[in-house]
Amino acid sequence: MGPRGRLLYHTRIRRFLWHRLHSVCIAKGSGFQPGQLSKVQNNLSMNSRCVSVYRYNADVLCTVGVILNWITFPSINAYFAPAAAQQAVVINTYLSLFSSCVASMLFSSLYSQQFKFDPADIQRSCISGGVAISSVASLFVQPYQAMLIGFAGGFACSTSHNFLRKFLEKKLMITDTVGVVSLHAIPSAIAWIAGVISVAPLNTAYMGKWAGTQYISQQTKTLPFGLEYGQIFQHTAGNGDTARYQLIMYPTTVAFALSSGALCGFLARNVKGPSVARSFSDSIFWFVPEDFRKTEDLMRKETTAV
């Protein structure tokens, strides 16, 4: 491989590592901050916001989108992976998704206290396994480890959906309509921790020809799928620098995401639009059947009278 080929290969691998964690973290911060800063002041009562309750027919349609997302999630995780490891990343992602589905069914039924499933909880928790393994960990973990990561992601997502979401709504008046916190924030933290743990053992024993010809004779360990330490990571001194740089990626990304999200929320706060109570009504943005409009009006009267 010539110099140009090596440069392109290095660029592709590093884009993979940077993209995997940053995509979920940016989504978290950029979505959470606008909702926080654009919320209405204290004169907004909880009753006027009750029209944001879930509707069963809408949840059924959303489930179709979740299924499509579930099917394509492995290709998203594996896109920037090295060619030799793409199949393993796809398999690990599917295993993680399977485990998150099991966890979502289990904890959603337990948290309901009636052994029934919450559609919104199931939708988010079932794909949280893909987020939880969307880091460099997918290159290193064994199949059982991928399943543990996915189960942890499903548990964390379902728990935050049932408890943290309610806390944000009641105490801070923040409505998380799309699961920014439960689906992106918490599982991405699991991905970050798993990534740091997976690269922590890397040392000079893994350094080979890509780090320099002087390391060829002293290399005693190799990465999975025949990948070279110097091919995958930019910081390869073998003294723990790889794990340290992975460690600072999450806080750095969150800081940028919250800053951009704060700016977006500040701008949204000054844009005039429909009232918050009407923002969750389909009829204000879409043509809907007359009977559906009557249902919305009836729900609005009932919640206002409470």
N, C-alpha and C positions, 0 to 999 in steps of 0.2 A: 504494500500500500504506500503510495507516494505521499509527499507532504500535504498536498491539497486534500487527498482522501482522508488522511488522519485528522486534518482540521475539521472537515465536514463531519466525521464520525464523532469527534469530541464535542462539537457543537450540538449534534443531535442528542447525545447522551445527557449533556448538561441541561439542555432544554427539558428533557424528560424529568430530571430530578427537580428542577426549579418549578416546572409546570404542575407537577403532581400535587404538591402541598399548597402552592399558591392559589390554585383555582378554587379550592374549597374554602380557603381562608378569606380570599377576596369576596367571595359570594356571601360569606358570613358577615363580615364587617360592613360591606357596602349595602347590604340589605337591612341590617339591624339599626344602624345609626339614623337613616332617614326616618324609620318608623319611630325612633325615640325623639328626634328633634322636631318632627313635623306634627307630633301629637297635639291635640287641642288642650288649652289650659284647664285649670281646675274647675271651670264652670261647666265642663262637659260631664254629665252624669252617666253612670254605668247603664242606666235604663235605655238611653238613646243609642247605646252601642250594642244592644242585644241582638240587633238584626244581623250581626256577624256570625251567628250560630251556624253550624254546619247543616246543610240540607242533604238528605239522603240521595236524591237524584243527581245532584252535582257531584257527590262523592263517588257514585257509580261511574260517572263519566271520567272523573279524575283517575280512577283505578285503571282505566284503559291506558292512560298516559303513563302511569307508574309501571305497568307491565312492559310497555315499550322501552321505558328507561331502564328497567331491570335487565332486559335482553341485551341492550346495547352498551351497558355500563362497562363490561370487560374490555370492549374495543376502545373505549375512552381511556381507560387506565393503561392499556398496552400500546397505545399509539406511539408514544415517544420512547418506549422501551427498546433496548437492543434487540436486533432481529433474533439472536439466539435465545433470548429469554421471553419473547412475546407470548409464546404458547403457555409457558409456565405462569406468566402474569395473568393471562386470561383464566386459566384453571384456578389459580389462587383467588381471583376476584369472584368467580362463580361460587367457590366453596364458601367464601366470606358472605356472599349474598344469601346462600342457602341457610347459613347459620343465623344471619340476622332475621330471616323470615321466621325461623323457629322461635327466636327470642321475642320477636314482635307479637306473635300469636300468644305466647306464654304470658308475657308481662302485661299485654293489653287486656287480656281476660282477667288477670289477677287484680290489676289496678281498678277495673270497673266494679269490682266487688259483687258482680252478678254473673261472672264468667261469660261475658259477652264482649265482642270485639268493637273497638272504636274505629270506624273507617279511616278517619284522618290519621290516627295513630298507626294503623297498619300500613297505610300508604307510605309514610315517611320512614318507619322503622324497617320495612322490608328492603329498602335500597340504602339504608345507612351502612350496611356492611361494605358496599362498594366505596363509600366515602372513607370508612375506617381503615381500609387497606390501600387508600390512594396515596401512598408514599413509597419511598425506596424499599420499604419493608417487603413489598410484593416480589422483589427480586431475590430475597434471602429466605423467607419463611418456608417451612415445611407445610404440607397440606393441613395437618392437624392444628398448626399454629394459625394458619389462615382462618380456620373455622372458629378458633377461640377469639381472634380479633373481630370477626364478624358477629359473633354472639355478644361480645362486649359492646360493639357498636349498636346492635339492636336493643340491648338492655339500656344503654345510656340514652338513646333516642327516645324510647318509650317512656322512660322515667322522666326525662326533661319535658316531654310533651304533656305528661299528666300532672306534673308538679311545678316545674320552673315556669312553664307557660302561664299557668294560672296565677303564679306569684307576680309575674310581669304585668299581667292585665289588671289585677286587683290593687297592687301596691304602687306600681310605677305607671299604670295606665298606658302600657305599651302593648299593642295588638300585633302579635306575630302571626300573620295570616298564612304564610307559606312555609313555616317551619325553619326559618333562618337559624334560630338558636338550636332547636332539637335535631335537625337534620344535618346542618353544616357545622355549627360551632363545636358541639360536643364530640361528634364522631371524628372531625378533623383533628381535634386534640389527641384522640386515641391514635390516629394515623401518625401524628407527629412523634408521640412517645414511642410507638412501635418502630418508627424509622430510626430514631436515635439509638434505641436498644440494639437494633439489628446491625448497625455500623460501629458500635462501641468496641467490639473485639478486634477491629482491623488495626494491624500494626505493621512493622517492617517485614514480618514474615510473609506478607502478601505482596510485597513490592517485587515486581519483575522487570521485564525488558522495557515496558512502557514507562517506567520510572527512571530508567537509565541502564546502560549495559553493565554497570558495576553490580547491579542487583540480581542479575540472571543466575549467578552461581549460588546466591544465598537465599533465594526464594524457596520456601518449604510448604506454603499453602497457596491455594487458588480459590477464587470466588466461584459460585455456582455457574454452571453452563459454560465453563471455560473462559469466563470474562476476566480481564486483567484489572487490577486495582487502579492503575493509572489510566485505563480507558474510561472508567465509570465516574471517577471523582476528580475534581479539580484540585482539592487540597489533600495531598497524599504523602505527607511527611512521615506518616506512620506513628506519630506521637499523640494520637487522640484528636488531631485537628479536624478530621472528617466528622467525628461526632459533635465537636464543638460548633462547627459551622451548621450542621443540621439542627443543633440546639437553638441557635439564634434565628433560624429561618421563620419559625412560627411567630414569635413576638414581633419581629420586623414586619412580617406580612400583615399581622393584625393591626399594627400601628398605622401602616399605610392605608389599610382598608377602612379603619375607623375614621381616619382623617378625610378621605374622599367621601365616605358615607356621611360624615358630619356636614361637609360642604353641600352635598346633595340634599340632605335633610333641611339645612338652613334655607336653601332656595325653594324647596317644596313648601316650606312653612309660610312663605310669602306669596305663594301662588293661590289665587282665589279659585274656588271650585265648589262642588256640591258639599253639603254638610257631611260630617262623618257618618251620621246615621243613614244617609242615602248612598254613601260610597260603596256599601256592600249590596246594593240592589242592582240586579241585572237590568231592570227596565230603564235605568237612567243612561245606559250605554248601548243597549241592544234592543232590537225589535223582539218582543216576547208576546206569546199568546195572551188573550184578554183574561183567561182564567188564571194564568200565572201572575198577571199584574194584580188581580183581585187578591190572590193569596199573599202577595207581598204587602199590600195595603192592610190586610187583616192582621198579619204578623206585626206590622209596625204599630197598629192601634193597641194590640194586646200588650206589647212590650212597653209602650208609653204609659199604659194604665197601671202597670205593675208598681 
